[in-house]
Each structure stands twice: as C-alpha cells, then as structure tokens.
Amino acid sequence: MATIGFHASHEQISPGQLLQDVRLAEQAGFDAAMCSDHIEPWSARQGHSGFAWSWLGAALATTSLRFGVVTAPGQRYHPAIIAHASATLADMFPGRFWMAPGSGENMNEHITGDAWPAKESRQQRLEECVDVIRRLHNGEEVTHHGLVTVEQARIWDVPSTKPPLIAPAISVQTARRAATWADGLVTVNQPHAKLKEMLDAYRGNGGKGKAVLQIHLSWAPREEDAVSIALDQWRSNVFAPPIPWDLPTAAHFDGVSTDVGEDQVRKAVNISSSLDQHATWLQEYADLGFDELYLHFVGQEQKPFIEAFGEHVLPGLRAGSASREVTA
C-alpha cells in the first residue's frame, strides 16, 4: 500500500498556519509529509515563503510523521550547511527525515548575486554537493575544490541513521542520471506514459529506493470553485523547463502566466469536485509503481481539503489496496 502524505507548501501558507495544517493532516490520517524550500513564492498571489529548515524542526517535534524536503545545495546554501542541518534533524528524529537535493531554480538562488549557471553545470555542481554531503554524514573531514569549495569541514554530531538523499527529477534524462547517486526518486504528476518512462529509466539504470510522487490537485464541493482555486494559485506553475528553472522572481512568473487559462492549468493540476475522481487518480498513480504519494492541494485554506480527503479518500484507497493484496 502506498504511503499517502501531505505536501506543505511554504510558498502559499504562512509558517505558523502551515504547522497547524500539518498537525491536522496527521490527525486526519495522512502518513507522512514533505515540503519545499524556497525564499521566493511562484506568484505574489501565493505570498509566503517561510524558512523550511526552521519549520521542519518544529514539525518533526510536534508530530510523529516522517518528513522530506526538496532543497538545492550549491549556491544559496553551501553543501556543508545542508549536511549540517540535515544531520542535526536526522540525529534528533532518526528514521523520520529525508531530503531531495536538486540543481535549483534561479528564483531562489539569484539572491547570492552569482551568475546562474547552465543546466549541465548546475547538475555537475549538484553531484559534487551530494558527494560532499554524504562524506560529511559519514563523519569525514572534507576538503573539496571543484564547482563548490570546501575546506576542512567536519560534522561532529553524525547521525546514526543517515537521511536518504532522494533525487528530484522532471525529465527522463535527469531520472536516469540520478540513478547513479540517489537513494530514491521524487517527481510531480505528469502524463502516465511520461511517469512510467521516468520510473523505467531510473530503475533500469540501477536506481534504488522508493519512488515518490507529489500530486498537485484542486478540490472543492463545487467544480467552478475547484477551477477558480487552481487558476488563482497555480497558473504560474504550468510551464515546462527551462522557464521554471530560469525566471528570477515571482513578478516574472506572474507576468508570463497572465493569459494562462483553465485548459492549461488542468494539464498541471488534477481538478475535480468529485472525491471519487480524485481517489481514482491517486490509485492510478500508485498502480504505476509509486511507493509514496504526497497530496498538494493548491489552495491556501487547507482544512476543508484535509478533512474531506481524510474522511472520504484515504480510507477507500487503503481498503482498495488491502483488497487487492488479499486477492493476489
């Protein structure tokens, strides 16, 4: 049975409210949670961007959930800082924390004033950072000169349970390449054929660990409200790379998304007023081979979604999975 998790969107909800939301999600029956690590939201309408690492400490301390975070070492963060932060969380909450180090987005990384590298350079920089982080998690003193520089770094509180490093990927090529270093794969909802191809590329190149899917969705009792929520909050997130990698600010995303309509948003967000339809979509993702599904309701008021899915969607998914296991 797939783990059903809650995605905590720092870009859309204030840190204090989001902490209340994730506690409510645990009470409603969600198994785990994950979050993003931004300094800039995707749109001024979203309007938030709390510091994920501070929030994670509070969330782990006040729930019993497992948590993951998608982050980007190499520019805004030195890899030794990410290794230090993640080791501390893993030491305090053993077995309950994972992170997904990615190559980053200009909207978050441009604040350093450094040039925004080409994709291949960012990918090489990421892989250097992953190597540095793993060595630090193993208790080594690390000196490294490359696309990142590390001088005699050491973590003194090395966690006994190392946090898994899960690869975030949108493309088949990135999924295949990540298989050489990652402890798992995480991506977002895309057409089923594309997701299957990504899973095959990752597994086929020796990729190990869990397959994780973040699912953007919009639900409301009325279809027109579900559509309105998605258009308001997520129309700036419908673009294929390199746009989401390279635009520098929320204002730029708002500018390019002015004319985005319902049809385009529906390609990025599962929109329906039917809880049964959402349950069907989620089961289809699990059937593709994903081990963990993280539900991202793209609205800012999370409570109605959490309560409705906790009562009507999650139990049916678990019952359906149990029935298939018995039949098999």
C-alpha positions as CSV (number, residue, x, y, z in Angstrom):
1,M,0.0,0.0,0.0
2,A,1.4,3.4,-1.0
3,T,2.2,5.9,1.7
4,I,-0.2,8.9,1.5
5,G,1.4,12.1,2.5
6,F,0.6,15.8,2.8
7,H,2.6,18.4,0.9
8,A,3.3,21.5,2.9
9,S,3.6,24.4,0.5
10,H,5.6,27.2,2.2
11,E,5.1,29.4,-0.8
12,Q,1.3,29.6,-0.2
13,I,0.8,29.4,3.5
14,S,2.5,31.2,6.5
15,P,4.8,29.0,8.6
16,G,2.5,29.1,11.7
17,Q,-0.6,28.2,9.8
18,L,1.2,25.5,7.9
19,L,2.4,24.0,11.2
20,Q,-1.3,23.8,12.3
21,D,-2.2,22.3,8.9
22,V,0.3,19.5,9.1
23,R,-0.8,18.6,12.6
24,L,-4.4,18.5,11.3
25,A,-3.2,16.3,8.4
26,E,-1.7,13.8,10.9
27,Q,-5.0,13.7,12.9
28,A,-6.9,13.1,9.6
29,G,-4.8,10.1,8.8
30,F,-2.1,11.2,6.5
31,D,1.0,9.0,6.9
32,A,3.8,11.5,6.2
33,A,4.6,15.0,4.9
34,M,7.0,16.8,2.6
35,C,7.7,20.4,1.9
36,S,9.6,22.8,-0.5
37,D,12.5,25.0,0.4
38,H,12.0,28.4,-1.3
39,I,12.9,32.0,-0.5
40,E,10.5,33.3,-3.2
41,P,6.9,32.2,-4.0
42,W,5.9,31.4,-7.5
43,S,3.4,34.2,-7.5
44,A,2.6,37.4,-5.5
45,R,-0.9,35.8,-5.0
46,Q,0.7,33.0,-3.1
47,G,2.5,35.5,-1.0
48,H,4.6,33.4,1.5
49,S,7.9,31.6,1.8
50,G,8.9,30.5,5.3
51,F,12.3,29.1,6.1
52,A,11.8,25.3,5.6
53,W,14.7,24.2,7.9
54,S,13.4,26.0,11.0
55,W,9.8,24.8,10.3
56,L,11.0,21.2,9.9
57,G,12.4,21.1,13.4
58,A,9.1,22.3,14.8
59,A,7.0,20.0,12.6
60,L,9.1,16.9,13.5
61,A,8.9,17.8,17.2
62,T,5.2,18.3,17.3
63,T,4.0,15.4,15.1
64,S,5.0,11.7,14.6
65,L,5.1,12.0,10.8
66,R,8.1,11.4,8.6
67,F,9.2,14.5,6.6
68,G,11.0,15.2,3.4
69,V,12.3,18.5,1.9
70,V,13.3,19.4,-1.6
71,T,16.3,21.7,-1.4
72,A,19.2,22.9,-3.5
73,P,22.7,22.9,-2.3
74,G,25.5,24.7,-4.2
75,Q,24.6,28.4,-4.5
76,R,22.2,29.8,-1.9
77,Y,23.4,27.1,0.5
78,H,26.9,25.8,0.9
79,P,26.7,21.9,0.9
80,A,28.4,21.8,4.3
81,I,25.5,23.8,5.7
82,I,22.9,21.5,4.2
83,A,24.9,18.5,5.5
84,H,25.0,20.1,9.0
85,A,21.3,21.0,9.0
86,S,20.2,17.6,7.8
87,A,22.5,15.7,10.1
88,T,21.0,17.6,13.1
89,L,17.4,16.7,12.1
90,A,18.4,13.1,11.4
91,D,20.1,12.8,14.8
92,M,17.1,14.3,16.7
93,F,14.5,12.4,14.7
94,P,16.1,9.2,13.5
95,G,14.5,7.5,10.5
96,R,11.9,10.3,10.1
97,F,13.7,12.7,7.7
98,W,14.8,12.6,4.1
99,M,15.8,15.3,1.7
100,A,15.8,15.7,-2.1
101,P,18.8,17.8,-3.2
102,G,18.2,19.3,-6.6
103,S,20.1,21.6,-9.0
104,G,17.9,24.6,-8.0
105,E,15.9,27.4,-9.6
106,N,17.0,30.9,-10.3
107,M,14.1,32.4,-8.4
108,N,15.7,31.2,-5.1
109,E,19.4,31.1,-6.0
110,H,19.8,34.6,-7.6
111,I,19.8,36.3,-4.2
112,T,23.6,35.5,-3.9
113,G,24.3,37.7,-6.9
114,D,26.3,34.9,-8.5
115,A,25.7,34.1,-12.1
116,W,23.1,31.5,-12.8
117,P,24.9,28.5,-14.4
118,A,23.7,26.5,-17.4
119,K,21.8,23.3,-16.6
120,E,24.8,20.9,-17.1
121,S,27.0,23.0,-14.8
122,R,24.2,23.0,-12.2
123,Q,23.9,19.3,-12.5
124,Q,27.6,18.7,-12.1
125,R,27.6,21.1,-9.1
126,L,24.8,19.2,-7.5
127,E,26.6,15.9,-7.9
128,E,29.7,17.4,-6.2
129,C,27.5,18.6,-3.4
130,V,25.9,15.2,-2.9
131,D,29.3,13.6,-2.6
132,V,30.4,16.3,-0.1
133,I,27.2,15.8,2.0
134,R,27.5,12.0,2.0
135,R,31.1,12.2,3.2
136,L,30.2,14.7,5.9
137,H,27.3,12.4,7.0
138,N,29.9,9.6,7.3
139,G,32.0,11.6,9.7
140,E,34.8,12.5,7.3
141,E,36.7,15.7,7.3
142,V,36.2,17.1,3.8
143,T,38.2,19.3,1.6
144,H,37.0,19.6,-1.9
145,H,37.9,22.0,-4.8
146,G,35.6,22.0,-7.8
147,L,32.4,23.8,-8.7
148,V,32.0,24.1,-5.0
149,T,34.8,24.7,-2.5
150,V,35.0,23.0,0.9
151,E,37.9,23.4,3.4
152,Q,38.4,21.1,6.3
153,A,34.7,20.7,7.0
154,R,33.5,18.2,9.6
155,I,30.2,17.4,11.3
156,W,30.7,16.4,14.9
157,D,27.2,15.0,15.5
158,V,27.0,12.4,12.8
159,P,23.5,10.8,12.7
160,S,23.5,7.0,13.3
161,T,20.6,6.8,10.7
162,K,21.7,8.8,7.6
163,P,19.0,10.8,5.9
164,P,18.2,9.3,2.5
165,L,19.1,11.6,-0.4
166,I,16.2,11.4,-2.9
167,A,16.7,12.7,-6.4
168,P,14.1,15.3,-7.7
169,A,13.6,14.9,-11.4
170,I,11.1,16.2,-14.0
171,S,12.7,14.7,-17.1
172,V,13.5,11.1,-18.1
173,Q,17.2,12.1,-18.7
174,T,17.5,13.5,-15.1
175,A,15.8,10.4,-13.7
176,R,18.3,8.1,-15.5
177,R,21.3,10.2,-14.4
178,A,20.1,10.3,-10.8
179,A,20.2,6.5,-10.6
180,T,23.9,6.7,-10.2
181,W,23.8,8.6,-6.9
182,A,20.3,8.7,-5.4
183,D,18.5,6.8,-2.6
184,G,15.2,7.2,-4.4
185,L,13.3,9.3,-6.9
186,V,10.8,12.1,-6.5
187,T,8.8,13.8,-9.2
188,V,5.5,15.6,-9.8
189,N,2.3,14.5,-11.6
190,Q,2.7,14.3,-15.3
191,P,1.1,12.1,-18.1
192,H,1.1,8.5,-17.1
193,A,3.3,7.5,-20.0
194,K,5.9,10.0,-19.0
195,L,5.9,8.9,-15.4
196,K,6.2,5.3,-16.4
197,E,9.2,6.1,-18.7
198,M,10.9,8.0,-15.8
199,L,10.4,5.1,-13.4
200,D,11.8,2.7,-16.0
201,A,14.8,4.9,-16.7
202,Y,15.6,5.2,-13.0
203,R,15.2,1.5,-12.2
204,G,16.7,0.4,-15.5
205,N,19.9,2.3,-14.7
206,G,20.3,0.7,-11.3
207,G,18.2,3.2,-9.3
208,K,17.3,2.0,-5.8
209,G,15.0,3.1,-3.0
210,K,11.5,4.5,-3.0
211,A,9.6,6.2,-5.9
212,V,7.8,9.4,-4.6
213,L,5.2,11.4,-6.4
214,Q,4.0,14.9,-5.5
215,I,0.5,15.4,-6.9
216,H,-0.9,18.9,-7.5
217,L,-4.7,18.9,-7.0
218,S,-7.7,21.2,-6.6
219,W,-10.9,20.1,-4.9
220,A,-13.9,22.0,-3.7
221,P,-17.6,20.9,-3.3
222,R,-18.4,22.9,-6.5
223,E,-16.4,22.3,-9.7
224,E,-16.3,26.0,-10.5
225,D,-14.6,26.7,-7.1
226,A,-12.1,24.0,-7.7
227,V,-11.2,25.5,-11.0
228,S,-11.1,29.0,-9.5
229,I,-8.7,28.0,-6.8
230,A,-6.3,26.3,-9.3
231,L,-6.3,29.3,-11.6
232,D,-5.7,31.8,-8.9
233,Q,-2.9,29.8,-7.1
234,W,-1.2,27.6,-9.6
235,R,-1.4,29.2,-13.1
236,S,2.2,30.4,-12.7
237,N,3.3,26.8,-12.3
238,V,2.2,25.3,-15.5
239,F,5.3,25.9,-17.6
240,A,7.8,23.3,-18.8
241,P,11.6,23.8,-18.2
242,P,13.6,25.9,-18.7
243,I,11.0,28.6,-17.6
244,P,10.7,27.4,-14.0
245,W,14.4,27.0,-13.8
246,D,15.5,30.4,-15.1
247,L,12.9,33.1,-14.3
248,P,14.2,35.2,-11.3
249,T,11.2,36.5,-9.3
250,A,7.5,36.0,-8.6
251,A,6.8,39.1,-10.7
252,H,8.3,37.4,-13.7
253,F,6.1,34.3,-13.2
254,D,3.0,36.4,-12.7
255,G,3.9,38.2,-16.0
256,V,4.3,35.2,-18.1
257,S,1.1,33.5,-16.7
258,T,-1.3,36.4,-17.2
259,D,-3.1,34.6,-20.1
260,V,-3.0,31.0,-18.8
261,G,-6.5,29.5,-18.8
262,E,-8.3,26.6,-17.4
263,D,-7.3,24.0,-20.1
264,Q,-3.6,24.7,-19.5
265,V,-3.9,24.6,-15.7
266,R,-5.8,21.2,-15.9
267,K,-2.7,19.8,-17.5
268,A,-0.7,20.6,-14.4
269,V,-3.4,20.2,-11.7
270,N,-5.9,17.4,-11.1
271,I,-9.1,19.4,-10.8
272,S,-12.4,17.9,-9.8
273,S,-15.2,18.4,-7.3
274,S,-15.6,14.6,-7.1
275,L,-13.7,12.9,-4.3
276,D,-14.2,9.6,-6.1
277,Q,-12.4,11.0,-9.2
278,H,-9.5,12.2,-7.0
279,A,-9.4,8.7,-5.4
280,T,-9.3,7.1,-8.8
281,W,-6.5,9.4,-10.0
282,L,-4.5,8.6,-6.8
283,Q,-4.9,4.9,-7.3
284,E,-3.7,5.1,-10.8
285,Y,-0.5,6.8,-9.7
286,A,0.0,4.1,-7.1
287,D,-0.6,1.4,-9.7
288,L,2.2,2.9,-11.9
289,G,4.7,1.9,-9.2
290,F,5.0,4.9,-6.8
291,D,5.6,4.0,-3.2
292,E,4.7,7.3,-1.7
293,L,2.1,9.9,-2.9
294,Y,2.2,13.4,-1.4
295,L,-1.0,15.4,-2.0
296,H,-0.6,19.0,-2.7
297,F,-4.0,20.9,-2.5
298,V,-3.1,24.1,-4.4
299,G,-5.5,26.2,-2.4
300,Q,-4.4,28.3,0.6
301,E,-7.1,27.1,3.0
302,Q,-6.1,23.5,3.7
303,K,-8.6,22.5,6.4
304,P,-11.6,21.6,4.1
305,F,-9.3,19.5,1.9
306,I,-7.6,17.7,4.8
307,E,-10.9,16.8,6.4
308,A,-12.6,15.7,3.2
309,F,-9.8,13.6,2.0
310,G,-9.1,12.2,5.5
311,E,-12.7,11.1,5.8
312,H,-13.6,10.0,2.3
313,V,-10.5,9.4,0.1
314,L,-7.7,7.9,2.3
315,P,-9.8,5.1,3.8
316,G,-11.0,4.0,0.4
317,L,-7.5,3.9,-1.0
318,R,-6.3,1.8,1.9
319,A,-9.2,-0.5,1.7
320,G,-8.7,-1.0,-2.0
321,S,-5.1,-1.7,-1.6
322,A,-5.8,-4.2,1.1
323,S,-8.4,-5.9,-1.0
324,R,-6.0,-6.3,-3.9
325,E,-3.3,-7.7,-1.6
326,V,-5.8,-10.4,-0.3
327,T,-6.9,-11.2,-3.8
328,A,-3.3,-11.6,-5.0
